[in-house]
Amino acid sequence: MTSASLTPILKTSHLLGIEGLSVPEVTHLFDLGESYVAQSRAQDKKAALLKGRTLINLFYEASTRTQSSFELAGKRLGADVLNMAVKTSSVSKGETLIDTASTLNAMRPDILVVRHQDSGAAELLSRKLDCSVVNAGDGAHEHPTQALLDALTIRRRLGRIEGLTVAICGDILHSRVARSNIRLLAMMGARVRLIAPRTLLPAEADRFGVEIFTDMKQGLAGADIVMMLRLQLERMTGAFIPSTREYFRFYGLDREKLSFAKPGALVMHPGPMNRGVEIASDIADDPDISVIAEQVEMGVAIRMAVLDALARGLARNPTESRGHA
Ligand code: NCD
């Protein structure tokens, strides 16, 4: 079976953010993701759905999970995958994002996965290039596949998202993961709470339509899911916290703070973790509590679903969606 013979899933030919997705589109991606969990657990993990297609990973920021899972997702669906080594590319000679992307575009990829330090970078490329663009994280703006994999993990573990209370804790200010999760979880009917010191809450947080807490005890009370975020020290120009020790004392997740949440609450973290800063090791490594490894597994599956969905769009209307003459 090729992607051309399958029903379309997404309205657009890009995945730039959770904003713009509908509940049926997301549900369809989850269902497709489930089938790719099964494929990834099988001995033969390879399908031919994207045979002949080219995927390029263009990452301007460090990544372990996101880049490798897009690579595996592409390969498991039969695509040719190119990982651009940005540090040793012409970017180090001062080439602009647009010039680098236009050069890659001329090699006729079908899908470009981009991570960049500036908000809006993926959207900009989607307007300039002929191929489908997937946002793998743009500044503090969005990281849609992370939110999709988080929500799929929750749905698999608890059977639903609607009606759950999810507490997102830590460095909200610098987090694209938080912004995409807030949008997606709210759209799927969860109650979202943010817990952070005032210095790590964005000024516009009260317009997110979520409950805001500066105290872990109050914010975690009754939560079904505790989602911890990394302190993004590389994005901090001034002093946002007194010290990492102090931060752990008030906001780091340990057994005592976790006891404020609902009994049996699940703990998530998008990785990479700062152990002993935002999360205690014994919680991160406890398989009865932590679903961190499952999040990584769902990352490959949901990215396979996203690539599949985008490829269906390309097959549906190759000239219109890609602009190729
Ligand atoms: C996140 C990111 O890059 O936004 N990581 C990830 O994709 N798993 C979160 C982070 O870097 O803290």
py3Dmol code that shows the C-alpha trace and the ligand (Angstrom):
import py3Dmol

protein = """\
ATOM      1  CA  MET A   1       0.000   0.000   0.000  1.00  0.00           C
ATOM      2  CA  THR A   2       1.297   3.489  -0.762  1.00  0.00           C
ATOM      3  CA  SER A   3       0.358   6.712   0.984  1.00  0.00           C
ATOM      4  CA  ALA A   4      -1.449   7.805  -2.220  1.00  0.00           C
ATOM      5  CA  SER A   5      -4.126   5.162  -1.710  1.00  0.00           C
ATOM      6  CA  LEU A   6      -4.888   6.167   1.892  1.00  0.00           C
ATOM      7  CA  THR A   7      -7.374   8.689   3.216  1.00  0.00           C
ATOM      8  CA  PRO A   8      -6.049  12.174   4.011  1.00  0.00           C
ATOM      9  CA  ILE A   9      -5.515  13.116   7.653  1.00  0.00           C
ATOM     10  CA  LEU A  10      -4.239  16.690   7.724  1.00  0.00           C
ATOM     11  CA  LYS A  11      -5.707  19.723   5.999  1.00  0.00           C
ATOM     12  CA  THR A  12      -2.335  21.355   5.456  1.00  0.00           C
ATOM     13  CA  SER A  13       0.925  20.138   3.951  1.00  0.00           C
ATOM     14  CA  HIS A  14       3.020  21.312   6.944  1.00  0.00           C
ATOM     15  CA  LEU A  15       3.069  20.687  10.685  1.00  0.00           C
ATOM     16  CA  LEU A  16       4.089  24.023  12.181  1.00  0.00           C
ATOM     17  CA  GLY A  17       2.309  23.920  15.519  1.00  0.00           C
ATOM     18  CA  ILE A  18      -0.594  22.518  17.493  1.00  0.00           C
ATOM     19  CA  GLU A  19      -2.355  25.750  16.659  1.00  0.00           C
ATOM     20  CA  GLY A  20      -4.381  25.058  13.548  1.00  0.00           C
ATOM     21  CA  LEU A  21      -4.931  21.342  14.226  1.00  0.00           C
ATOM     22  CA  SER A  22      -8.435  20.042  14.933  1.00  0.00           C
ATOM     23  CA  VAL A  23      -9.568  17.369  17.407  1.00  0.00           C
ATOM     24  CA  PRO A  24     -10.377  14.872  14.601  1.00  0.00           C
ATOM     25  CA  GLU A  25      -6.940  15.427  13.024  1.00  0.00           C
ATOM     26  CA  VAL A  26      -5.202  14.853  16.356  1.00  0.00           C
ATOM     27  CA  THR A  27      -7.290  11.776  17.158  1.00  0.00           C
ATOM     28  CA  HIS A  28      -6.472  10.351  13.737  1.00  0.00           C
ATOM     29  CA  LEU A  29      -2.745  10.940  14.347  1.00  0.00           C
ATOM     30  CA  PHE A  30      -3.012   9.150  17.720  1.00  0.00           C
ATOM     31  CA  ASP A  31      -4.746   6.146  16.142  1.00  0.00           C
ATOM     32  CA  LEU A  32      -2.140   6.000  13.403  1.00  0.00           C
ATOM     33  CA  GLY A  33       0.586   6.383  16.046  1.00  0.00           C
ATOM     34  CA  GLU A  34      -0.811   3.316  17.863  1.00  0.00           C
ATOM     35  CA  SER A  35      -0.352   1.235  14.731  1.00  0.00           C
ATOM     36  CA  TYR A  36       3.235   2.425  14.476  1.00  0.00           C
ATOM     37  CA  VAL A  37       3.897   1.423  18.096  1.00  0.00           C
ATOM     38  CA  ALA A  38       3.011  -2.105  17.033  1.00  0.00           C
ATOM     39  CA  GLN A  39       5.202  -1.851  13.919  1.00  0.00           C
ATOM     40  CA  SER A  40       8.132  -0.552  15.965  1.00  0.00           C
ATOM     41  CA  ARG A  41       7.788  -3.441  18.424  1.00  0.00           C
ATOM     42  CA  ALA A  42       7.808  -6.043  15.647  1.00  0.00           C
ATOM     43  CA  GLN A  43      11.035  -7.703  14.536  1.00  0.00           C
ATOM     44  CA  ASP A  44      10.663  -6.330  11.008  1.00  0.00           C
ATOM     45  CA  LYS A  45      10.134  -2.629  11.603  1.00  0.00           C
ATOM     46  CA  LYS A  46      10.280  -1.520   8.024  1.00  0.00           C
ATOM     47  CA  ALA A  47       7.437  -0.468   5.726  1.00  0.00           C
ATOM     48  CA  ALA A  48       7.577   0.880   2.166  1.00  0.00           C
ATOM     49  CA  LEU A  49       5.062   3.692   2.586  1.00  0.00           C
ATOM     50  CA  LEU A  50       7.641   6.455   2.013  1.00  0.00           C
ATOM     51  CA  LYS A  51       9.790   4.524  -0.453  1.00  0.00           C
ATOM     52  CA  GLY A  52      11.391   6.946  -2.878  1.00  0.00           C
ATOM     53  CA  ARG A  53      10.715   9.970  -0.627  1.00  0.00           C
ATOM     54  CA  THR A  54      13.480  12.105   0.860  1.00  0.00           C
ATOM     55  CA  LEU A  55      13.433  13.530   4.386  1.00  0.00           C
ATOM     56  CA  ILE A  56      15.975  16.112   5.549  1.00  0.00           C
ATOM     57  CA  ASN A  57      16.645  16.876   9.222  1.00  0.00           C
ATOM     58  CA  LEU A  58      17.944  20.427   9.668  1.00  0.00           C
ATOM     59  CA  PHE A  59      18.712  21.033  13.344  1.00  0.00           C
ATOM     60  CA  TYR A  60      20.265  24.335  14.448  1.00  0.00           C
ATOM     61  CA  GLU A  61      19.972  23.402  18.119  1.00  0.00           C
ATOM     62  CA  ALA A  62      21.189  20.358  20.007  1.00  0.00           C
ATOM     63  CA  SER A  63      18.905  17.338  20.003  1.00  0.00           C
ATOM     64  CA  THR A  64      19.080  13.665  20.948  1.00  0.00           C
ATOM     65  CA  ARG A  65      15.522  12.387  21.063  1.00  0.00           C
ATOM     66  CA  THR A  66      13.797  14.537  18.469  1.00  0.00           C
ATOM     67  CA  GLN A  67      16.362  14.251  15.701  1.00  0.00           C
ATOM     68  CA  SER A  68      17.056  10.544  16.136  1.00  0.00           C
ATOM     69  CA  SER A  69      13.367   9.711  16.321  1.00  0.00           C
ATOM     70  CA  PHE A  70      12.596  11.635  13.116  1.00  0.00           C
ATOM     71  CA  GLU A  71      15.471   9.756  11.491  1.00  0.00           C
ATOM     72  CA  LEU A  72      14.193   6.388  12.676  1.00  0.00           C
ATOM     73  CA  ALA A  73      10.608   7.291  11.804  1.00  0.00           C
ATOM     74  CA  GLY A  74      11.624   8.168   8.240  1.00  0.00           C
ATOM     75  CA  LYS A  75      13.725   5.032   7.862  1.00  0.00           C
ATOM     76  CA  ARG A  76      11.058   2.739   9.300  1.00  0.00           C
ATOM     77  CA  LEU A  77       8.671   4.070   6.663  1.00  0.00           C
ATOM     78  CA  GLY A  78      11.212   3.475   3.895  1.00  0.00           C
ATOM     79  CA  ALA A  79      12.289   7.083   3.167  1.00  0.00           C
ATOM     80  CA  ASP A  80      15.846   8.218   2.457  1.00  0.00           C
ATOM     81  CA  VAL A  81      16.921  10.368   5.406  1.00  0.00           C
ATOM     82  CA  LEU A  82      19.633  13.013   5.392  1.00  0.00           C
ATOM     83  CA  ASN A  83      20.806  14.576   8.661  1.00  0.00           C
ATOM     84  CA  MET A  84      22.404  17.945   7.961  1.00  0.00           C
ATOM     85  CA  ALA A  85      25.382  18.482  10.232  1.00  0.00           C
ATOM     86  CA  VAL A  86      24.727  22.186  10.801  1.00  0.00           C
ATOM     87  CA  LYS A  87      27.929  22.820  12.789  1.00  0.00           C
ATOM     88  CA  THR A  88      30.176  21.655   9.941  1.00  0.00           C
ATOM     89  CA  SER A  89      27.958  23.022   7.129  1.00  0.00           C
ATOM     90  CA  SER A  90      28.098  26.410   5.404  1.00  0.00           C
ATOM     91  CA  VAL A  91      26.054  27.755   8.331  1.00  0.00           C
ATOM     92  CA  SER A  92      29.421  28.054  10.091  1.00  0.00           C
ATOM     93  CA  LYS A  93      30.498  30.292   7.180  1.00  0.00           C
ATOM     94  CA  GLY A  94      27.601  32.646   7.840  1.00  0.00           C
ATOM     95  CA  GLU A  95      24.990  31.294   5.436  1.00  0.00           C
ATOM     96  CA  THR A  96      21.472  32.410   6.382  1.00  0.00           C
ATOM     97  CA  LEU A  97      18.653  30.028   7.288  1.00  0.00           C
ATOM     98  CA  ILE A  98      16.807  30.862   4.079  1.00  0.00           C
ATOM     99  CA  ASP A  99      19.871  30.295   1.897  1.00  0.00           C
ATOM    100  CA  THR A 100      20.670  26.965   3.529  1.00  0.00           C
ATOM    101  CA  ALA A 101      17.054  25.846   3.256  1.00  0.00           C
ATOM    102  CA  SER A 102      16.794  27.003  -0.390  1.00  0.00           C
ATOM    103  CA  THR A 103      19.915  25.006  -1.218  1.00  0.00           C
ATOM    104  CA  LEU A 104      18.430  21.902   0.366  1.00  0.00           C
ATOM    105  CA  ASN A 105      15.109  22.620  -1.333  1.00  0.00           C
ATOM    106  CA  ALA A 106      16.819  22.491  -4.738  1.00  0.00           C
ATOM    107  CA  MET A 107      17.771  18.886  -3.951  1.00  0.00           C
ATOM    108  CA  ARG A 108      14.020  18.173  -3.951  1.00  0.00           C
ATOM    109  CA  PRO A 109      13.329  16.734  -0.526  1.00  0.00           C
ATOM    110  CA  ASP A 110       9.733  15.826   0.226  1.00  0.00           C
ATOM    111  CA  ILE A 111       9.836  16.736   3.894  1.00  0.00           C
ATOM    112  CA  LEU A 112      12.135  19.103   5.813  1.00  0.00           C
ATOM    113  CA  VAL A 113      12.219  18.772   9.603  1.00  0.00           C
ATOM    114  CA  VAL A 114      13.627  21.918  11.169  1.00  0.00           C
ATOM    115  CA  ARG A 115      14.677  22.991  14.660  1.00  0.00           C
ATOM    116  CA  HIS A 116      15.799  26.575  15.119  1.00  0.00           C
ATOM    117  CA  GLN A 117      16.421  29.005  17.956  1.00  0.00           C
ATOM    118  CA  ASP A 118      14.035  31.625  16.533  1.00  0.00           C
ATOM    119  CA  SER A 119      10.250  31.546  16.964  1.00  0.00           C
ATOM    120  CA  GLY A 120       8.599  31.470  13.548  1.00  0.00           C
ATOM    121  CA  ALA A 121      11.557  29.877  11.695  1.00  0.00           C
ATOM    122  CA  ALA A 122       9.568  26.832  10.553  1.00  0.00           C
ATOM    123  CA  GLU A 123       6.651  28.963   9.393  1.00  0.00           C
ATOM    124  CA  LEU A 124       9.012  31.199   7.422  1.00  0.00           C
ATOM    125  CA  LEU A 125      10.517  28.187   5.649  1.00  0.00           C
ATOM    126  CA  SER A 126       7.102  26.739   4.878  1.00  0.00           C
ATOM    127  CA  ARG A 127       6.345  29.911   2.879  1.00  0.00           C
ATOM    128  CA  LYS A 128       9.625  29.803   0.954  1.00  0.00           C
ATOM    129  CA  LEU A 129      10.077  26.107   0.168  1.00  0.00           C
ATOM    130  CA  ASP A 130       8.316  23.604  -2.053  1.00  0.00           C
ATOM    131  CA  CYS A 131       8.412  20.698   0.386  1.00  0.00           C
ATOM    132  CA  SER A 132       6.439  19.911   3.548  1.00  0.00           C
ATOM    133  CA  VAL A 133       7.949  21.508   6.649  1.00  0.00           C
ATOM    134  CA  VAL A 134       7.743  20.017  10.142  1.00  0.00           C
ATOM    135  CA  ASN A 135       8.518  22.195  13.144  1.00  0.00           C
ATOM    136  CA  ALA A 136      10.823  20.262  15.505  1.00  0.00           C
ATOM    137  CA  GLY A 137      11.019  23.246  17.872  1.00  0.00           C
ATOM    138  CA  ASP A 138      11.245  26.979  17.089  1.00  0.00           C
ATOM    139  CA  GLY A 139      12.564  29.140  19.922  1.00  0.00           C
ATOM    140  CA  ALA A 140      10.081  29.263  22.790  1.00  0.00           C
ATOM    141  CA  HIS A 141       7.144  29.056  20.366  1.00  0.00           C
ATOM    142  CA  GLU A 142       6.023  25.484  19.524  1.00  0.00           C
ATOM    143  CA  HIS A 143       7.201  21.868  19.459  1.00  0.00           C
ATOM    144  CA  PRO A 144       4.116  20.112  18.125  1.00  0.00           C
ATOM    145  CA  THR A 145       5.407  16.537  17.860  1.00  0.00           C
ATOM    146  CA  GLN A 146       6.529  16.649  21.510  1.00  0.00           C
ATOM    147  CA  ALA A 147       3.016  17.599  22.627  1.00  0.00           C
ATOM    148  CA  LEU A 148       1.511  14.908  20.395  1.00  0.00           C
ATOM    149  CA  LEU A 149       3.796  12.222  21.823  1.00  0.00           C
ATOM    150  CA  ASP A 150       3.094  13.389  25.375  1.00  0.00           C
ATOM    151  CA  ALA A 151      -0.647  13.246  24.813  1.00  0.00           C
ATOM    152  CA  LEU A 152      -0.419   9.823  23.153  1.00  0.00           C
ATOM    153  CA  THR A 153       1.555   8.564  26.172  1.00  0.00           C
ATOM    154  CA  ILE A 154      -1.168   9.862  28.499  1.00  0.00           C
ATOM    155  CA  ARG A 155      -3.948   8.379  26.382  1.00  0.00           C
ATOM    156  CA  ARG A 156      -2.286   4.964  26.353  1.00  0.00           C
ATOM    157  CA  ARG A 157      -1.648   4.978  30.102  1.00  0.00           C
ATOM    158  CA  LEU A 158      -4.923   6.433  31.359  1.00  0.00           C
ATOM    159  CA  GLY A 159      -7.224   5.661  28.438  1.00  0.00           C
ATOM    160  CA  ARG A 160      -8.282   9.280  27.932  1.00  0.00           C
ATOM    161  CA  ILE A 161      -7.162  12.885  28.119  1.00  0.00           C
ATOM    162  CA  GLU A 162     -10.501  14.567  28.678  1.00  0.00           C
ATOM    163  CA  GLY A 163     -11.172  15.488  32.293  1.00  0.00           C
ATOM    164  CA  LEU A 164      -7.615  14.838  33.520  1.00  0.00           C
ATOM    165  CA  THR A 165      -5.688  17.422  35.522  1.00  0.00           C
ATOM    166  CA  VAL A 166      -2.214  17.979  34.125  1.00  0.00           C
ATOM    167  CA  ALA A 167       0.308  20.108  36.050  1.00  0.00           C
ATOM    168  CA  ILE A 168       3.154  21.490  33.920  1.00  0.00           C
ATOM    169  CA  CYS A 169       5.959  22.554  36.241  1.00  0.00           C
ATOM    170  CA  GLY A 170       9.148  24.553  35.918  1.00  0.00           C
ATOM    171  CA  ASP A 171      10.674  26.760  33.268  1.00  0.00           C
ATOM    172  CA  ILE A 172       7.478  27.691  31.394  1.00  0.00           C
ATOM    173  CA  LEU A 173       9.002  30.964  30.195  1.00  0.00           C
ATOM    174  CA  HIS A 174      11.529  29.373  27.840  1.00  0.00           C
ATOM    175  CA  SER A 175       9.533  26.245  26.988  1.00  0.00           C
ATOM    176  CA  ARG A 176       8.061  25.516  23.568  1.00  0.00           C
ATOM    177  CA  VAL A 177       7.097  22.112  24.985  1.00  0.00           C
ATOM    178  CA  ALA A 178       4.858  23.857  27.527  1.00  0.00           C
ATOM    179  CA  ARG A 179       3.229  26.088  24.907  1.00  0.00           C
ATOM    180  CA  SER A 180       2.417  23.195  22.567  1.00  0.00           C
ATOM    181  CA  ASN A 181       1.212  21.032  25.452  1.00  0.00           C
ATOM    182  CA  ILE A 182      -1.016  23.765  26.851  1.00  0.00           C
ATOM    183  CA  ARG A 183      -2.715  24.118  23.461  1.00  0.00           C
ATOM    184  CA  LEU A 184      -3.092  20.411  22.801  1.00  0.00           C
ATOM    185  CA  LEU A 185      -4.169  19.295  26.275  1.00  0.00           C
ATOM    186  CA  ALA A 186      -6.724  22.094  26.540  1.00  0.00           C
ATOM    187  CA  MET A 187      -8.071  21.239  23.089  1.00  0.00           C
ATOM    188  CA  MET A 188      -8.446  17.574  24.120  1.00  0.00           C
ATOM    189  CA  GLY A 189     -10.408  18.541  27.237  1.00  0.00           C
ATOM    190  CA  ALA A 190      -7.790  18.325  30.016  1.00  0.00           C
ATOM    191  CA  ARG A 191      -7.510  20.839  32.873  1.00  0.00           C
ATOM    192  CA  VAL A 192      -4.079  22.393  32.607  1.00  0.00           C
ATOM    193  CA  ARG A 193      -2.166  23.987  35.471  1.00  0.00           C
ATOM    194  CA  LEU A 194       1.164  25.757  35.356  1.00  0.00           C
ATOM    195  CA  ILE A 195       3.456  25.777  38.382  1.00  0.00           C
ATOM    196  CA  ALA A 196       6.561  27.974  38.352  1.00  0.00           C
ATOM    197  CA  PRO A 197       8.337  30.769  40.176  1.00  0.00           C
ATOM    198  CA  ARG A 198       7.141  34.169  38.912  1.00  0.00           C
ATOM    199  CA  THR A 199      10.458  34.757  37.139  1.00  0.00           C
ATOM    200  CA  LEU A 200       9.875  31.675  34.961  1.00  0.00           C
ATOM    201  CA  LEU A 201       6.288  32.471  33.995  1.00  0.00           C
ATOM    202  CA  PRO A 202       5.732  34.390  30.751  1.00  0.00           C
ATOM    203  CA  ALA A 203       4.026  37.768  31.138  1.00  0.00           C
ATOM    204  CA  GLU A 204       1.186  36.574  28.901  1.00  0.00           C
ATOM    205  CA  ALA A 205       0.558  33.372  30.948  1.00  0.00           C
ATOM    206  CA  ASP A 206      -2.739  34.655  32.328  1.00  0.00           C
ATOM    207  CA  ARG A 207      -4.050  34.706  28.764  1.00  0.00           C
ATOM    208  CA  PHE A 208      -3.303  30.989  28.225  1.00  0.00           C
ATOM    209  CA  GLY A 209      -6.629  30.048  29.817  1.00  0.00           C
ATOM    210  CA  VAL A 210      -4.991  27.814  32.452  1.00  0.00           C
ATOM    211  CA  GLU A 211      -4.665  27.899  36.242  1.00  0.00           C
ATOM    212  CA  ILE A 212      -1.399  29.354  37.490  1.00  0.00           C
ATOM    213  CA  PHE A 213       0.390  28.474  40.734  1.00  0.00           C
ATOM    214  CA  THR A 214       3.696  29.505  42.242  1.00  0.00           C
ATOM    215  CA  ASP A 215       3.505  26.857  44.976  1.00  0.00           C
ATOM    216  CA  MET A 216       4.051  23.159  44.215  1.00  0.00           C
ATOM    217  CA  LYS A 217       1.852  21.918  47.064  1.00  0.00           C
ATOM    218  CA  GLN A 218      -1.177  23.867  45.864  1.00  0.00           C
ATOM    219  CA  GLY A 219      -0.525  23.324  42.168  1.00  0.00           C
ATOM    220  CA  LEU A 220       0.005  19.577  42.418  1.00  0.00           C
ATOM    221  CA  ALA A 221      -3.043  18.893  44.620  1.00  0.00           C
ATOM    222  CA  GLY A 222      -5.135  16.263  42.859  1.00  0.00           C
ATOM    223  CA  ALA A 223      -3.084  16.237  39.633  1.00  0.00           C
ATOM    224  CA  ASP A 224      -3.281  13.086  37.478  1.00  0.00           C
ATOM    225  CA  ILE A 225      -0.151  13.960  35.517  1.00  0.00           C
ATOM    226  CA  VAL A 226       2.934  15.852  36.672  1.00  0.00           C
ATOM    227  CA  MET A 227       4.913  17.119  33.700  1.00  0.00           C
ATOM    228  CA  MET A 228       8.346  18.447  34.657  1.00  0.00           C
ATOM    229  CA  LEU A 229      10.318  20.812  32.425  1.00  0.00           C
ATOM    230  CA  ARG A 230      14.048  21.305  32.103  1.00  0.00           C
ATOM    231  CA  LEU A 231      15.541  24.540  33.425  1.00  0.00           C
ATOM    232  CA  GLN A 232      16.709  25.940  30.066  1.00  0.00           C
ATOM    233  CA  LEU A 233      19.878  27.557  31.344  1.00  0.00           C
ATOM    234  CA  GLU A 234      21.167  28.132  27.781  1.00  0.00           C
ATOM    235  CA  ARG A 235      18.274  30.530  27.134  1.00  0.00           C
ATOM    236  CA  MET A 236      18.749  32.499  30.355  1.00  0.00           C
ATOM    237  CA  THR A 237      20.640  35.747  30.024  1.00  0.00           C
ATOM    238  CA  GLY A 238      20.173  37.016  33.571  1.00  0.00           C
ATOM    239  CA  ALA A 239      19.507  35.492  36.972  1.00  0.00           C
ATOM    240  CA  PHE A 240      16.121  33.776  36.862  1.00  0.00           C
ATOM    241  CA  ILE A 241      16.676  31.614  39.945  1.00  0.00           C
ATOM    242  CA  PRO A 242      18.815  32.165  43.057  1.00  0.00           C
ATOM    243  CA  SER A 243      20.663  28.840  42.608  1.00  0.00           C
ATOM    244  CA  THR A 244      19.876  25.344  41.298  1.00  0.00           C
ATOM    245  CA  ARG A 245      19.951  24.043  44.881  1.00  0.00           C
ATOM    246  CA  GLU A 246      17.391  26.563  45.966  1.00  0.00           C
ATOM    247  CA  TYR A 247      15.313  25.790  42.854  1.00  0.00           C
ATOM    248  CA  PHE A 248      15.245  22.093  43.686  1.00  0.00           C
ATOM    249  CA  ARG A 249      14.135  22.840  47.233  1.00  0.00           C
ATOM    250  CA  PHE A 250      11.046  24.722  46.066  1.00  0.00           C
ATOM    251  CA  TYR A 251      10.290  23.336  42.587  1.00  0.00           C
ATOM    252  CA  GLY A 252      12.264  20.106  42.130  1.00  0.00           C
ATOM    253  CA  LEU A 253      10.066  17.012  42.081  1.00  0.00           C
ATOM    254  CA  ASP A 254      10.881  14.678  44.958  1.00  0.00           C
ATOM    255  CA  ARG A 255       8.746  12.100  46.772  1.00  0.00           C
ATOM    256  CA  GLU A 256       7.423  14.625  49.246  1.00  0.00           C
ATOM    257  CA  LYS A 257       6.149  17.028  46.592  1.00  0.00           C
ATOM    258  CA  LEU A 258       4.810  14.183  44.467  1.00  0.00           C
ATOM    259  CA  SER A 259       2.715  13.052  47.455  1.00  0.00           C
ATOM    260  CA  PHE A 260       0.596  16.200  46.985  1.00  0.00           C
ATOM    261  CA  ALA A 261      -0.609  14.906  43.596  1.00  0.00           C
ATOM    262  CA  LYS A 262      -3.285  12.248  43.140  1.00  0.00           C
ATOM    263  CA  PRO A 263      -2.162   8.806  44.409  1.00  0.00           C
ATOM    264  CA  GLY A 264      -0.726   6.947  41.405  1.00  0.00           C
ATOM    265  CA  ALA A 265      -0.076  10.172  39.468  1.00  0.00           C
ATOM    266  CA  LEU A 266       2.260   9.723  36.506  1.00  0.00           C
ATOM    267  CA  VAL A 267       5.424  11.745  36.033  1.00  0.00           C
ATOM    268  CA  MET A 268       6.590  12.967  32.632  1.00  0.00           C
ATOM    269  CA  HIS A 269       9.655  14.847  31.366  1.00  0.00           C
ATOM    270  CA  PRO A 270      10.454  15.650  27.712  1.00  0.00           C
ATOM    271  CA  GLY A 271      14.187  15.241  28.323  1.00  0.00           C
ATOM    272  CA  PRO A 272      16.988  16.006  28.547  1.00  0.00           C
ATOM    273  CA  MET A 273      16.748  16.017  32.357  1.00  0.00           C
ATOM    274  CA  ASN A 274      18.778  17.949  34.890  1.00  0.00           C
ATOM    275  CA  ARG A 275      18.785  15.340  37.644  1.00  0.00           C
ATOM    276  CA  GLY A 276      18.649  16.862  41.099  1.00  0.00           C
ATOM    277  CA  VAL A 277      17.604  20.235  39.650  1.00  0.00           C
ATOM    278  CA  GLU A 278      14.033  19.814  38.402  1.00  0.00           C
ATOM    279  CA  ILE A 279      13.584  16.129  39.223  1.00  0.00           C
ATOM    280  CA  ALA A 280      15.040  13.666  41.736  1.00  0.00           C
ATOM    281  CA  SER A 281      16.705  10.637  40.178  1.00  0.00           C
ATOM    282  CA  ASP A 282      14.735   8.095  42.199  1.00  0.00           C
ATOM    283  CA  ILE A 283      11.494   9.467  40.719  1.00  0.00           C
ATOM    284  CA  ALA A 284      12.789   9.723  37.164  1.00  0.00           C
ATOM    285  CA  ASP A 285      14.012   6.116  37.313  1.00  0.00           C
ATOM    286  CA  ASP A 286      10.993   4.556  39.066  1.00  0.00           C
ATOM    287  CA  PRO A 287       9.057   2.623  36.384  1.00  0.00           C
ATOM    288  CA  ASP A 288       5.896   2.617  38.504  1.00  0.00           C
ATOM    289  CA  ILE A 289       5.775   6.406  38.450  1.00  0.00           C
ATOM    290  CA  SER A 290       7.803   7.693  35.527  1.00  0.00           C
ATOM    291  CA  VAL A 291       6.690   7.310  31.904  1.00  0.00           C
ATOM    292  CA  ILE A 292       9.780   9.037  30.512  1.00  0.00           C
ATOM    293  CA  ALA A 293      10.995   5.998  28.528  1.00  0.00           C
ATOM    294  CA  GLU A 294       7.499   5.485  27.114  1.00  0.00           C
ATOM    295  CA  GLN A 295       7.482   9.112  25.961  1.00  0.00           C
ATOM    296  CA  VAL A 296      10.596   8.362  23.917  1.00  0.00           C
ATOM    297  CA  GLU A 297       8.980   5.272  22.386  1.00  0.00           C
ATOM    298  CA  MET A 298       5.847   7.250  21.524  1.00  0.00           C
ATOM    299  CA  GLY A 299       8.110   9.873  19.960  1.00  0.00           C
ATOM    300  CA  VAL A 300       9.123   7.507  17.175  1.00  0.00           C
ATOM    301  CA  ALA A 301       5.548   6.278  16.684  1.00  0.00           C
ATOM    302  CA  ILE A 302       3.923   9.713  16.522  1.00  0.00           C
ATOM    303  CA  ARG A 303       6.622  11.000  14.152  1.00  0.00           C
ATOM    304  CA  MET A 304       5.925   8.043  11.884  1.00  0.00           C
ATOM    305  CA  ALA A 305       2.254   9.036  12.001  1.00  0.00           C
ATOM    306  CA  VAL A 306       3.078  12.650  11.158  1.00  0.00           C
ATOM    307  CA  LEU A 307       5.336  11.693   8.234  1.00  0.00           C
ATOM    308  CA  ASP A 308       2.691   9.289   6.958  1.00  0.00           C
ATOM    309  CA  ALA A 309       0.004  11.992   7.211  1.00  0.00           C
ATOM    310  CA  LEU A 310       2.118  14.570   5.385  1.00  0.00           C
ATOM    311  CA  ALA A 311       3.067  12.090   2.671  1.00  0.00           C
ATOM    312  CA  ARG A 312      -0.627  11.408   2.029  1.00  0.00           C
ATOM    313  CA  GLY A 313      -1.081  15.134   1.449  1.00  0.00           C
ATOM    314  CA  LEU A 314       1.812  15.236  -0.996  1.00  0.00           C
ATOM    315  CA  ALA A 315       0.448  12.256  -2.878  1.00  0.00           C
ATOM    316  CA  ARG A 316      -2.999  13.833  -2.983  1.00  0.00           C
ATOM    317  CA  ASN A 317      -1.905  16.993  -4.660  1.00  0.00           C
ATOM    318  CA  PRO A 318       1.754  16.976  -5.618  1.00  0.00           C
ATOM    319  CA  THR A 319       1.829  20.071  -7.772  1.00  0.00           C
ATOM    320  CA  GLU A 320      -0.299  22.328  -5.592  1.00  0.00           C
ATOM    321  CA  SER A 321       1.212  21.410  -2.243  1.00  0.00           C
ATOM    322  CA  ARG A 322       4.805  21.408  -3.459  1.00  0.00           C
ATOM    323  CA  GLY A 323       4.715  24.068  -6.144  1.00  0.00           C
ATOM    324  CA  HIS A 324       7.009  22.049  -8.405  1.00  0.00           C
ATOM    325  CA  ALA A 325       6.759  22.945 -12.075  1.00  0.00           C
TER     326      ALA A 325
END
"""
ligand_1 = """\
12
NCD
C 12.788 19.853 24.462
C 13.117 20.933 23.454
O 14.123 20.867 22.749
O 12.315 21.834 23.376
N 13.446 18.638 24.293
C 12.949 17.710 23.440
O 12.634 17.984 22.307
N 12.803 16.468 23.940
C 12.880 20.336 25.845
C 14.212 20.792 26.354
O 15.171 20.975 25.627
O 14.272 20.990 27.577
"""
view = py3Dmol.view(width=600, height=400)
view.addModel(protein, "pdb")
view.setStyle({"model": 0}, {"cartoon": {"style": "trace"}})
view.addModel(ligand_1, "xyz")
view.setStyle({"model": 1}, {"stick": {}})
view.zoomTo()
view.show()
